Amino acid sequence: MTQTDDAGTIEDASTRSRAPDFFIVGHHKSGTTALYEMLRRRPQIYMPDLKEPWFFAKDLGVRFEPETPLPQTLDEYLSLFNAATPEQRIGEATPSYLMSHTAAADIAEVQPDARIIAILREPANFLRSLHLQSVRNHAETETNFRKALALEDARRRGEAIPAGAIRPQELLYSEHVRYVEQLRRYHDAFAAEQVLVLIYEDFRADNEAVARRVLRFLEVDDTGPIEQVEPNATVRVRSRRLYDLVRAVYLGHGPAAKAAKTAIKALTPRQLRRDAHVTVRRRVLFGSPQPPDEALMTELRHRFKSEVVALSEYLDRDLVKLWGYDRLD
């Protein structure tokens, strides 16, 4: 039987391993990667190279694939943190934990003293950015944002799911912005002082100040310089056909792609291959997104205004004004 002591140490008959002290639980496209990078560069903090272990979000139906192995047992999960020193705070960042219905309670069972960090973003811009990322990641095949939103009912029935969607529930876009419901799950599982809710727009305006606030929340020394990391820019896929080709070669999918990948590996050093792949992605595959459909963005803001009002009351902060919802007709 597995037990957790007061220090967050998992004990069983054969091992003693530390569970994370803190979790960045979401959302995607809201600065979680930038915050992860800023925190893991602090010597007092250890975060594994695998940014998103996904261990506590099994209710979202993640499919395990050989090229992206994820921990499936508690021992495998805890082994991600074995390199941490006793003096370090350890953490992980899986943005989908905020959308998950079970992650909060499951995290609390393993680590009741955990600190939780959530980042929320204005709903319409968040969903547009999430859709563009899903297209880029091959999870979404409908490149038209309006049409992708219209597929939600079909996807709830298990229809119109792209073959590349290893986490199909993430394509239910409107489910991502049930902010109050999501936060309540964590406030039900943890004391109020263990949960820090950040606003993406604050992070964009001054990510160093927000990072120092997080360090203080984690009871880590926040003095000294902090290397700033800008949140990932939103991009669009220039050509789906070219993207599919490059991705197939990179992953080695299909006989021809496997042969090409084998030849490339034999002829070029690993770092050169990695640099070339990054260059192709940045200069050839991706470009700046098209201007948003302002009519659709306005529709979304009307649709989610009640959620923003409720969130403002829940957090005791006027997000209606900050996010411009007070200017809706």
Secondary structure, DSSP 8 states (H G I E B T S, - for coil): --EE-TTSEEE-SS-EEE--SEEEEE-TTTTHHHHHHHHHTSTTEE--S-S---TT-GGG----BTTB----SHHHHHHTTTT--TTSEEEEE-GGGTT-SSHHHHHHHH-TT-EEEEEE--HHHHHHHHHHHHHHTTS-----HHHHHHTHHHHHTT-S--TT-SSGGGG-GGGGG-HHHHHHHHHHHS-GGGEEEEEHHHHHH-HHHHHHHHHHHTT----S-----------EES-HHHHHHHHHHHHT-SHHHHHHHHHHHHHS-HHHHHHHHHHHIIIIIEE------HHHHHHHHHHHHHHHHHHHHHHTS-HHHHTTGGG--
